[in-house]
Amino acid sequence: MKLIKFKNKNKFKYIRKVIIKNLILNIFVGLHDFEKEKKQRVRINLEISSDGNLKPDNKNLQSIVNYEEVINKISLIANKKHYELLEDLAENIFEIIFNYKIVKKIKLKLEKLDIIKETESVGIEITKRKNE
């Protein structure tokens, strides 16, 4: 018996990334009482990986991750309430971005810029991926 090899029609597998770099928002975040009284600057960096095999189509915006829309949604939820932990804010950001069906993975970095004088920033970095 002879095995026949079929050629793979998909020559390439693409992953497309949307990058949002150094978005700075003034928000209420932190456990300490003084952090609950005054907003502080938080820097947000994102890498959003999506299905690159879906051809971008300007007539179908579901085929892309719209960075302007993502920024507006992040600003909205970040200013909606006080977050005691950056991790809580991160989970809310993940939730809104994973609503885009084409998103596969998100790398998120959140940094408080003014909380500890001896540092440029302190914060967290989390990568989250959809199970496939």
C-alpha positions in Angstrom: 0.0 0.0 0.0 1.4 3.4 -1.0 0.8 6.4 1.3 -0.2 9.6 -0.5 0.8 12.9 1.1 -1.5 15.8 0.6 0.0 19.2 0.4 -0.9 21.5 3.1 -2.8 24.4 1.5 -2.0 26.7 4.3 1.6 27.6 3.8 1.8 29.9 6.7 0.2 30.4 10.1 -0.1 34.0 11.1 -0.5 35.6 14.5 -1.3 39.3 14.3 -0.6 41.6 17.3 -2.1 44.8 18.3 0.3 46.8 20.5 -0.8 49.5 22.9 2.2 51.1 24.5 2.5 53.4 27.5 -1.2 54.3 27.9 -1.3 56.4 31.1 -4.5 56.8 33.0 -5.3 58.6 36.3 -7.3 56.1 38.4 -8.2 55.1 41.9 -6.1 52.0 42.7 -4.5 50.6 45.9 -5.1 49.2 49.3 -3.9 52.1 51.4 -6.3 54.9 52.6 -4.3 57.6 50.9 -4.6 55.7 47.6 -8.4 55.8 48.0 -8.5 59.6 48.3 -6.4 60.5 45.3 -6.1 59.1 41.8 -2.7 58.0 40.7 -1.0 57.5 37.3 -1.0 53.9 36.0 0.9 52.9 32.8 -0.7 50.2 30.7 1.1 48.2 28.1 -0.7 45.5 26.0 0.1 43.0 23.4 -3.0 41.4 22.0 -2.4 38.4 19.7 -5.2 37.5 17.4 -5.9 35.0 14.6 -3.8 36.3 11.8 -5.3 33.8 9.3 -8.5 35.8 9.2 -8.0 38.4 6.5 -8.5 42.0 7.7 -11.6 43.5 6.1 -12.5 47.2 6.5 -16.2 46.3 5.9 -16.1 43.7 8.7 -14.5 45.2 11.8 -15.0 41.9 13.6 -11.9 40.7 11.6 -9.6 43.0 13.6 -8.9 44.2 17.1 -9.7 47.9 17.1 -7.1 49.5 19.3 -9.0 52.8 19.7 -12.1 50.8 20.9 -9.9 48.8 23.3 -8.4 52.0 24.8 -11.8 53.6 25.2 -13.1 50.4 27.0 -10.1 50.2 29.3 -10.4 53.9 30.2 -14.1 53.4 30.9 -13.6 50.4 33.2 -10.5 51.8 34.9 -12.5 54.9 35.9 -15.6 53.1 36.8 -14.6 52.2 40.4 -11.7 52.0 42.9 -9.5 48.9 42.4 -7.7 47.7 45.5 -5.4 45.5 43.4 -3.8 45.9 40.0 -4.7 42.2 39.6 -8.4 43.0 39.8 -8.1 45.7 37.2 -6.1 43.3 35.0 -8.9 40.6 35.1 -11.4 43.2 34.1 -9.2 44.3 31.1 -8.8 40.6 30.1 -12.5 40.1 30.2 -13.3 43.0 27.8 -10.5 42.2 25.4 -11.3 38.5 25.2 -14.8 39.5 24.1 -13.2 39.9 20.7 -13.6 36.3 19.3 -10.4 36.5 17.3 -8.2 37.3 20.4 -6.0 34.3 21.3 -3.5 35.8 23.9 -3.0 38.9 25.9 0.2 40.2 27.5 -0.7 43.0 30.0 1.6 45.1 32.1 0.2 47.5 34.7 2.5 49.9 36.6 1.9 52.5 39.3 4.2 55.4 38.4 4.2 57.6 41.5 3.7 55.3 44.5 7.3 54.5 45.6 9.7 57.5 45.3 12.8 55.3 44.9 11.4 53.6 41.7 10.4 54.6 38.3 7.4 52.2 38.7 6.1 49.1 40.4 3.5 46.8 39.0 2.5 43.5 37.5 2.8 41.6 34.2 0.4 38.9 33.3 0.0 36.8 30.1 -3.3 35.1 29.6 -4.3 32.8 26.7 -7.5 31.1 25.5 -7.5 27.3 25.8 -7.9 25.9 22.4 
